[in-house]
Amino acid sequence: MRRLIFALAAAAFAARLLTPSPRPAHAASLPPIAGFRAADADAERSREAQVAATIRPDTLRRNLRVLTETPHVAGTPADRATAEYVLARLKGWGWNAHLESVPVYLNYPAESKLELIEPQSGPLSTREKGAAWDKDAHDAAAFDGFHGYGAAGEVTAQVIYANYGDVDDIQKLSELGLDPHGKILLVRYGKIFRGLKVRNAERAGAAAVIIYSDPADDGYAKADPYPRGPARPEDSIQRGSVQYLSEGPGDPTTPGWPSREGGRRLKPAEARGIPRIPSLPLSWGEARKILTSLEGPQSPAAWQGGLPLTYHLGPGPAKLHMKVGQDYAVRPIWNVIASLRGRELPDQWVICGNHRDAWTYGAVDPNSGTICMLEMARGICDLMKTGWRPRRTLMLCSWDGEEYGLLGSTEFAEEHAADLTANAVAYLNVDVAVAGHDFRVNGAQALADVIVGAMADVPDPSRAGSVFGVARDRAFADGKTEWARRNRERRWRGEPERPFSFTMPSLGSGSDYTAFEDHLGIASADLRFEGLQGTYHSIYDDFEYLDRVVDPGYAYHATMTDLWSRVALRLAEAEVMPLHFSATAVFALDELQGIGERADDASAGAADSLVLKADLAPAKAAATRLRDRAIAVETEVAISLAEGTLAPERAAAVNAALLGTERALLGDGLPGRAWFGNEIYAPGLNTGYAPVPLPRLGQAVLDKSRAAYAGGAAPIEAALDRAAAAFAKLMTK
C-alpha cells in the first residue's frame, strides 16, 4: 500500500511542478511547509507570526532617517558611519557581529566638466539643481555626476546619437554610414547595463560617451515626475558604475582572488573590465541642448525618444568639450557580518544580504533594503528571547561597495570561498526592497517552492489576497498570450498542455547575489517590490522621496520584512532543506526547448554553413534524469515528513546531498569570462543585468555563433548529470 501511495504522490508531485497551485494565506486548513513535518508546521508559522508582530513602521522610518542623513559613497567617512550604525544595532540585539575592512581600488570624481561649444556655446550641468524645500536634495556633500570606474580624459569632438548604445545600435550606425571613430557618442540609459554602453563605444573607436536619461524610459512619458510622482525630473542625473559587469564583478585589480591588505594586485593599466575612454552621466534637460543641435540623418523610428523634438544622428554640428578627472586609490570599504549560531546544524548557513553604500543618499537603493534587514534582525532576536534558536546558522551581511561593481560581496565570496562552498545552504538578497507595489523575485529554481510558500502566507498590504495571489494574477494578465502559444506548440509536439502557473525568472547579475549563484553555485534569490524609479542614483533618492512618494506608512517595507524573514526562517529551521532540484530540471528542459526554437529562428534563410546546429537530445535526457530522480527523492521525503517517519540519518543524508547539488552545476567557466562558472544561470555577455539561462547555448544563439552553439550542450549535459548523480546515490540507500 505504501508503495502505491508513493507512486501516486510522485505523480502528483510532478504535476505540481508543472502547475503550482495558489496557496491562500488564510485558508481554514493551511498547507504543509516544504521541509517540515506536518506536525511542526503550526509551530513554524507561529514563530514567523511572532517576528511579523514585532515589525514597526516607526522603527523602519527612524532607521531610514539615520542611514540617509548624508550621502555615503563607498569608502567615505559617511559610509563608514553607516557601517558602524548597522554594527551597533546588530550587536545590541544579540547578534554575533563584526566589521570586515576590505581594501579595494576605486575612484572619486576630481572634475566633471561638460560644455557645448558648437553651434552655440554654454556649460552643461553635471549636477542637479536640488529642491529648496528638501534639505537633502541640494547637499554640497554629494558628488557631481560621475561614473564609478570611469576613465579620466579630455576630449573635444562632434557628437553622434547612438540610441541605447547596445551592440545592435552600434552596428546600425555602421549600416547608416556613420563612423563613431573619434566622436563622442550620446546614448540613453536603458536596455543594457551602462558599462556595456561604454565598452561598445570604446570598441567602435569612439573618443568618449555621454549617457543620459530619456523621458521616454523613466520620465514624464511614464508618470508624473518628482516631486509629484516617481518619474525622473528634468535635472535628475543617474550616476553609476561603468565596470564591464558581465565579464566579472569585484575589484578589477584582484580579478578572481580576494583583495587583501598588502596582497597581490594588478597594476591599473593591467586591469580588465574597466573603460579606457571617459564618460559622464547627464540629465535629459541638459541632453536636450545637445539633441536640438544635432543634424545629419533622422534617427530610425525606434530610436526616437520622448523629448518634443525630432531626433537626428549627427555627426555635428553639435560639438562638445569634455574634461573628466578621476581620483583613483586603494581605499577601505566595510562589510558588516552577523550570525546566530544554529542549535543542531551550525555548519549549515542560511545567508541574507543587502548593501548600504549609495551614490548619494540611497533611500530606495539600497537602504529600503537595509531597514528591512535591521527590522528582521530585531524581530528574530525578539523570538530568541522565548528560548528558541534556529536549527541552522543564520547570517546577515551588510555589504559595501556594491554600486561600484559588487565589491564587498564579491571579495567576501572570494575570501571565504572554501567555507561558503562547504556550508552555505542559500543566499537571499534584498537590494531595493521597495520601489513600488509589484512584487518580483528572481532566483535559482530550487528555491521556488519555499519562496512561493512564504509568499502565500503574507498578505499584500493594499490589494486583496496574498503576495503570491496578487503576483500570480499579474503574471497571468501579462503572460496569458505566451502561455496559450506555448500550449499550441505542445499540442503540435504531442505533449500534454500545462495550466497557467506562476514562474520565477532566473538570475542574471546586477546585485550581490552574483558571486554566490554565478561564481560559487549557491542557490540564491533576489526579492523586491518594484516600480518606476525616476530618482534612481540621483540626489533625489532621499528620505523625503521614499517617505512621501514611495511608501508612506512603510506598509510595503513591513511586508518585505515579513516575507524575507519567513523564507530565511524556513530555510534555517526545516528538517530537510526545502531545495527542490526537480524544478531546476524542468526549467532546464524548458530552456533547452526554447533555445532550440530560437536557434531555428536565427538560422531561417541562412546559408547551410551559417545554420546553428547542435544535438540537444543528450542534454534534455540529462535534465530528464535529474527531474525524475529528484522527484523520487522529494516525494519520498515529503511522504516521510507527512507521516512523521523520516529517520534522522536519512534526513542527514538528504541534506548533505542537497547542500552540494547547486554546486554541481558549476563547470570550468564560461568562454571569455571564466569567473562565471554556473552552467544554468548567468547574465548575458552583452546585457550586464538581464539573465541568459543555459548561457553557453543562449549566448551562442544571440551571437549567432555556429561553433559555440555546436559545442555548448555538452558542458550543460555534464552539469545536469553531476546534479542527478547526487539523487541517484540517495535512491540506492
DRENFI-881255 format. One record per residue (C-alpha): residue in three letters; z, y, x. Coordinates in steps of 0.001 Angstrom, whole numbers, plus 500000, padded with zeros to 6 digits. Each point is the difference from the previous one (the first is absolute). Layout:
ALAZYX;...
This chain:
MET500000500000500000;ARG500895502453502801;ARG496614499328501642;LEU498281500862496701;ILE502060503177499686;PHE499075500846503593;ALA496288499544499325;LEU500110502112496859;ALA502001502696501761;ALA497544500051502897;ALA497135500564497582;ALA501937502743498249;PHE500871501569503354;ALA496343500071501018;ALA499069501579496684;ARG502687502648500441;LEU498577500916503377;LEU496707500710498340;THR501533501664496946;PRO503306501765500718;SER501685500672496679;PRO502036503068499111;ARG503743499630500341;PRO501703502338497518;ALA502910501812501554;HIS502373499655497083;ALA499008496768498291;ALA502778497982498393;SER499439497189502500;LEU499074501368503399;PRO497732497887502217;PRO501274498291503139;ILE499927501816503310;ALA497771498503502688;GLY502046498243502663;PHE503211499808497935;ARG501656497202498072;ALA499799500662496279;ALA503797500110499885;ASP500056502778502628;ALA497456502354498409;ASP502494501818497785;ALA502328500655502946;GLU497107501379502039;ARG498895502319497218;SER503590501113499572;ARG500197500972503678;GLU496740501883499725;ALA501266501804496914;GLN503133501033501892;VAL497853501606502694;ALA497822501702497371;ALA503117501398498304;THR500982501826503201;ILE496729501956500287;ARG500626503702499391;PRO497374502748499653;ASP502364502575501471;THR500469497915503154;LEU496259499521500363;ARG499488503746499587;ARG502758500948502447;ASN498653497713502720;LEU496490501397499509;ARG501281503563500373;VAL501644499141503328;LEU497055498016501381;THR497431502686499112;GLU501996503048501063;THR497716500657502982;PRO496641498698501261;HIS500640496884502092;VAL496993498830501971;ALA500669496855502036;GLY501946500642503198;THR501256503476499100;PRO503708500933499815;ALA499694500243496214;ASP498619496456499945;ARG502967498808502068;ALA502316501637497454;THR498468497941497176;ALA500559496826502033;GLU503648500878500522;TYR500425500780496311;VAL498572496633498950;LEU502070498218502663;ALA503232501661498848;ARG499348499110496351;LEU499282496340500777;LYS503011499616502256;GLY502236501723497474;TRP499001497499497326;GLY500745497019502235;TRP496643499046501485;ASN499854498921503638;ALA497693502805501132;HIS498772501438503254;LEU497404502413501308;GLU497188498854502303;SER498284502629502132;VAL496355499237500797;PRO497989502048502542;VAL496472500625498721;TYR497038502095501062;LEU499181502628497371;ASN498861503583499569;TYR501080503259498418;PRO497597502893499381;ALA499864502707502660;GLU497148501898498361;SER497956499516496809;LYS497374502715499885;LEU496874500020497854;GLU497630502858499260;LEU496641500469498376;ILE497792502012502366;GLU496576499781498278;PRO498444501136497695;GLN503114502118499489;SER503190499923502001;GLY503598499495499033;PRO502990497738500658;LEU500595496845497975;SER503638499294499282;THR501529496775501282;ARG503217500585498074;GLU500967500195496345;LYS500961503337498453;GLY503204498620498527;ALA501708500958496761;ALA502446502897499935;TRP502124498388497284;ASP500381496717501970;LYS502009500442503184;ASP498570496812501545;ALA496325500775499442;HIS499769502690502680;ASP502371498759502706;ALA498927501138503476;ALA501395496758501433;ALA497061498064498566;PHE497122499412502382;ASP496587501473499284;GLY497357497547498892;PHE499278497464502732;HIS499194496332500482;GLY502315497470501539;TYR498277498511503063;GLY497326502688499746;ALA498165501063503125;ALA500232503447501573;GLY496857502000500532;GLU498033503182499405;VAL496668499831498193;THR497514502553498679;ALA497242498394497964;GLN498055499917496775;VAL501295497961497076;ILE498567496970498210;TYR501521498804496723;ALA500418496189500065;ASN501678499137496675;TYR502854497499500650;GLY498881499286503549;ASP499875496216499610;VAL497493497777501774;ASP497498500214497149;ASP500260503794499840;ILE499310500370503720;GLN497032497661499625;LYS498758502079497061;LEU499958503124502176;SER497713498198502422;GLU497714498923497172;LEU499791503635498871;GLY499027501087503509;LEU503291501707500843;ASP501434499483503496;PRO503808500342500308;HIS499838500288503805;GLY501886503064501161;LYS500801501114496458;ILE503271500397498132;LEU500075497582497079;LEU501648501201496802;VAL501210496982498024;ARG502184499598496968;TYR503150497943499688;GLY499803496756498060;LYS498341496578499909;ILE501007498988503549;PHE502891500743502352;ARG499697503413501648;GLY500087498607503550;LEU496857497992499349;LYS498197503172498915;VAL500673501411503464;ARG499051496693501643;ASN496679499906498144;ALA499245503616500891;GLU500851499411503648;ARG497731496959500161;ALA497211502070498459;GLY500319502594502776;ALA501687502766498001;ALA501964502604501936;ALA502870500350497511;VAL501083499235496432;ILE501503502032497160;ILE501532497948497156;TYR500627501856496764;SER501319499018496579;ASP497354500414497304;PRO501234500859496472;ALA497788497216498623;ASP502283497470501686;ASP503543501257499499;GLY499722503575498760;TYR499346501867496772;ALA497263497557498990;LYS502757497398499554;ALA502971501913498577;ASP501841503305499988;PRO500684501048503582;TYR503436500673501449;PRO502224501768498988;ARG499068499127496399;GLY499002496403500657;PRO499417497359502690;ALA496471500958501178;ARG499323501640503362;PRO500038503811499952;GLU497452502171501764;ASP501923500456503271;SER501563496526500346;ILE499252498232503291;GLN500170496237500472;ARG501435499344503434;GLY499924496470501387;SER499269497638502844;VAL496496499339501285;GLN500882496880501961;TYR497458497228499397;LEU502464498089497846;SER497820497007499119;GLU499519499192503687;GLY503750499745500586;PRO503072502146499170;GLY502997500940502121;ASP500340501989503204;PRO496446500144501402;THR501323499914503563;THR501786496664499386;PRO497398498043497990;GLY501343496564499129;TRP503307500263501848;PRO503242501865499272;SER500549503568501140;ARG503088500110502209;GLU501658502572502201;GLY498436499616503454;GLY497763497187498735;ARG496294499353500490;ARG497818502703498493;LEU496306500809500180;LYS498889503355501301;PRO498896502230497096;ALA496383499859501183;GLU500154496195499773;ALA501405499912496464;ARG497585498736497379;GLY500150500762496332;ILE500411503776500217;PRO497239502615499852;ARG498403501844502901;ILE498620502860497876;PRO502192502640498319;SER500623500098496268;LEU501927502098497506;PRO500974499701496316;LEU499052502810497632;SER500651501065496422;TRP497187500136497477;GLY500494503728499648;GLU499090500520503669;ALA497345497269500020;ARG498233501823497161;LYS499282502857502433;ILE498144497558502245;LEU498144498231497195;THR498751503253498500;SER498558500876503427;LEU498108496732500420;GLU496281499767499363;GLY497573497230500849;PRO499235497128497608;GLN501907499694496766;SER502517497187500247;PRO499343496717498195;ALA501295500087496445;ALA502826497586500811;TRP501205502349502740;GLN500469502972497677;GLY503685500866499867;GLY502041501919497472;LEU499595503569501265;PRO497889502351497863;LEU497058500126502404;THR497057497840501005;TYR500892497984503088;HIS497532500217502880;LEU499959497923503177;GLY499160502566502689;PRO499841500231502909;GLY500772503679499929;PRO499933502781499609;ALA503740499339499753;LYS501458499880503496;LEU503638499435500869;HIS502205500646502991;MET502748497422500227;LYS502844499903502510;VAL502552497200499865;GLY502900499713502409;GLN502245496929500105;ASP503430499445501502;TYR500027496305500887;ALA503063498279501460;VAL502054496814499836;ARG502708500842497484;PRO502788498009498342;ILE499854498990496350;TRP502838498286498155;ASN500058496894497815;VAL503152499250498007;ILE500607496252499597;ALA502683498680497634;SER500980496513498892;LEU502346497957497828;ARG500520496577501542;GLY499188497070497738;ARG502797497677498990;GLU498069496698500306;LEU496650500717501659;PRO500622502987502284;ASP496937499181502122;GLN497663500538497056;TRP499271503707499570;VAL498771501908496953;ILE498844503383501286;CYS499477503236498064;GLY498497503072501612;ASN499055503636499461;HIS499163502808502429;ARG501708503411500205;ASP497709502153502146;ALA497661502454498279;TRP497332502531500904;THR502034502664498223;TYR502861499390497535;GLY498784496653498726;ALA501656500022496592;VAL497545497552498434;ASP498676498540503258;PRO502262498378501143;ASN503429501127498894;SER499541498988496377;GLY500184496534501552;THR502884500846502327;ILE502235501085497136;CYS499222496757498146;MET500938497988503071;LEU503271501900500376;GLU500833499492496331;MET499167496301500301;ALA502256499759503065;ARG502893501616498141;GLY499542497779496948;ILE499895496780502016;CYS503158500981501872;ASP501722500697496694;LEU499009496479498996;MET501584498674503204;LYS503326501475498925;THR500127497200497420;GLY500146497481502876;TRP496317499046499945;ARG497810499838503093;PRO496301499105500062;ARG499009496434500835;ARG497515501374502580;THR500308503063502198;LEU498778503246498465;MET498529502631502315;LEU499138503630499284;CYS497747501872502427;SER499504503766499994;TRP496883500430502118;ASP498934503000502018;GLY496551501074501171;GLU498120498367497131;GLU497855503054499421;TYR498558499939503508;GLY498924496355499786;LEU502819497728498782;LEU501768500542503328;GLY503595499046499238;SER499248496841498043;THR497243498820502350;GLU502085500470503130;PHE502950498264498301;ALA497793497079499005;GLU498593499688503506;GLU503465500287501587;HIS501581497409497684;ALA496940497824499386;ALA501678496718500967;ASP503044500548497764;LEU497903501206497088;THR497644497047500308;ALA502944497605499977;ASN502079501645497282;ALA498166502398497667;VAL499566498754496427;ALA498165503048498657;TYR499565503729500468;LEU500163502385497014;ASN498614503480500637;VAL500473503123497908;ASP498370503070501511;VAL499184502401497169;ALA502380498700497340;VAL498953502413497272;ALA496902502194499828;GLY499346499359496301;HIS500642497460497245;ASP497532497184500715;PHE501507497032501813;ARG497974498386502761;VAL500831497150502322;ASN497880498596502808;GLY501116496988501919;ALA499754496500501327;GLN499182497725497098;ALA502932497708500792;LEU502306502786498770;ALA498211500577496693;ASP502254497831497822;VAL503305501429501223;ILE498713503565499640;VAL498500499451496536;GLY503218498306498890;ALA502046503017501074;MET497496502411498405;ALA500470498199496704;ASP503760500577500145;VAL499780503766500594;PRO499177502339497070;ASP497474502777500497;PRO501912503267499585;SER497466501845497863;ARG497826497356498320;ALA500838497077497746;GLY500397496735501844;SER500792498812503490;VAL498412501232503215;PHE498002496773499948;GLY498857500409496402;VAL498838503577500548;ALA498224499079503262;ARG498342496974498380;ASP498731502055497069;ARG498596502649502332;ALA498359497313502139;PHE498368498518496903;ALA498664503379498886;ASP498547500599503468;GLY498760496481500721;LYS498928498304496785;THR496285500565500671;GLU500206498378503425;TRP502122497176498566;ALA497345499284497347;ARG497256500015502635;ARG501916497560502173;ASN500496497648497077;ARG496263500012499298;GLU499381498998503593;ARG502602497235499735;ARG498229498618496928;TRP496696500016501890;ARG501643498059502849;GLY501554497522497575;GLU503549501193500771;PRO502690500656497398;GLU500478503556498811;ARG503209501829500840;PRO502039502157497659;PHE500588503510501313;SER502849500153502515;PHE501845502650501965;THR499005499661503649;MET501576501567503052;PRO497508501626502401;SER500326499056503646;LEU501184502209502846;GLY497854501936502436;SER501783502538502176;GLY501401503516499768;SER503740499424499930;ASP502759498117501785;TYR499221496548498592;THR496992499811502342;ALA501736498567503056;PHE501902497485497889;GLU497107498597497958;ASP496924500595502109;HIS501487499415503467;LEU502971497643499578;GLY499060498117496822;ILE503110500925498003;ALA499419500042496238;SER500120503681499035;ALA499591502268497004;ASP499693503740499394;LEU501428501388496737;ARG499529503453498453;PHE499623502045496850;GLU496782501849500711;GLY498314503100498675;LEU497919502947501165;GLN501502501401503237;GLY498426503402500419;THR502841501142502255;TYR499519496989502291;HIS500816500884503639;SER500164503708499174;ILE502830502501500108;TYR500260499702496210;ASP501281496404500143;ASP503527501328499750;PHE503174499580497976;GLU498984502463497299;TYR496713498225499354;LEU501509496534499579;ASP503014501266498097;ARG497989502047497487;VAL496524498429499809;VAL500050496374501137;ASP503178498447498600;PRO502411502368498250;GLY503134498016499303;TYR499088497385502670;ALA499393497290497405;TYR497143498435501938;HIS501988500127503226;ALA502795498116498250;THR497455497457498738;MET498550499483503480;THR503494499573501435;ASP500769497398497340;LEU496745498100500557;TRP500157500073503803;SER503609498794499872;ARG499173497109497675;VAL497157498702502135;ALA502109500272503159;LEU503010498313498402;ARG497916497132498599;LEU498440499333503390;ALA503409500202501673;GLU501917497907497464;ALA497505497337498835;GLU500893496412500835;VAL496342499422500863;MET497924502918501229;PRO497773501148497114;LEU496862500015502163;HIS497149498337498111;PHE497086499221502302;SER498054498407497186;ALA499275503626499028;THR498761500681503537;ALA497615497066499676;VAL498669501132496619;PHE499478503477501448;ALA498072498534502951;LEU497821497922497685;ASP499165503025497872;GLU499253502119503062;LEU497753497331501504;GLN498056499882496748;GLY499732503786499894;ILE498995500293503646;GLY497239497463499497;GLU498665502002497064;ARG500139503271501954;ALA498185498348502913;ASP497239498936497602;ASP499767503551498682;ALA499877501444503533;SER497226497555500922;ALA497834500682496973;GLY496477500851501097;ALA500804499617503714;ALA497855498088502440;ASP501236496476500643;SER501172500983503479;LEU502352502565498420;VAL501388497898497139;LEU503757499400500186;LYS500576496266500149;ALA503236498037500308;ASP501397496727498718;LEU503078501081498071;ALA500642496545498525;PRO502416498844502759;ALA502106503159499604;LYS500043499530496228;ALA501090496404500519;ALA502831501164502276;ALA501118502536497382;THR499921497244497377;ARG502145497763502197;LEU502537502790500438;ARG499992500707496265;ASP500514496383498958;ARG502684499240502574;ALA501868503228499347;ILE499916499400496232;ALA501416496515500503;VAL502931501264502075;GLU500596503101497878;THR500023497936496823;GLU502357497411501448;VAL502392502750501111;ALA499801501753496621;ILE500836496785498148;SER502852499143502356;LEU501455503478499650;ALA499688499857496205;GLU501732496622499939;GLY502598501030502569;THR499079497052502238;LEU498587501707503090;ALA501760498557503044;PRO501172502501502664;GLU498026498228502731;ARG496846500160497885;ALA500508503715499372;ALA500466500529503749;ALA496791498124500808;VAL497976501976497449;ASN501454503296501199;ALA499182499154503608;ALA496391499259499049;LEU499671503135497874;LEU501391502182502779;GLY497055499145502232;THR497148499692497520;GLU498868503639500027;ARG500129499840503814;ALA497565497081499831;LEU497389502429498678;LEU499903501755503390;GLY497038499305502255;ASP498818501251503371;GLY499392503549498800;LEU497091501651498271;PRO496846500845501966;GLY500407503281501851;ARG503562500513498743;ALA502062497035501109;TRP503297501645498962;PHE499076499089496414;GLY500699496284499909;ASN500162499146496297;GLU496941498071498826;ILE500648500815496320;TYR501138503641499944;ALA498794503017502004;PRO498672503525499490;GLY496281500554500161;LEU498813501039503453;ASN498286503054498493;THR502470500792497211;GLY503358500245501808;TYR502155499656496884;ALA498088497833497542;PRO500264496204500392;VAL497115497697500795;PRO501372496522499142;LEU498914497052502165;PRO499040502721502480;ARG497690498012502268;LEU497690499188497121;GLY500635503112497938;GLN499297502350502918;ALA496915497988500987;VAL498532500566496530;LEU500752503721500154;ASP498386500186503442;LYS497155497674498971;SER500664498092503207;ARG498267496632499878;ALA501817498603503065;ALA503455501134498856;TYR499432498588496531;ALA498762496649501295;GLY503067499577502216;GLY502604501599497751;ALA500923497096497751;ALA501327497546502602;PRO503073502058501075;ILE500899500544496335;GLU499677496283499305;ALA502271499252502964;ALA502630502504498822;LEU500055498584496481;ASP500299496477501356;ARG502900501022502245;ALA501759501332496908;ALA499154496870498018;ALA501417497777502757;ALA503508501292499364;PHE499818498840496395;ALA498458496653500967;LYS503088499290502097;LEU502269500908497089;MET498102497643497701;THR500663497047502318;LYS503758500477500015;
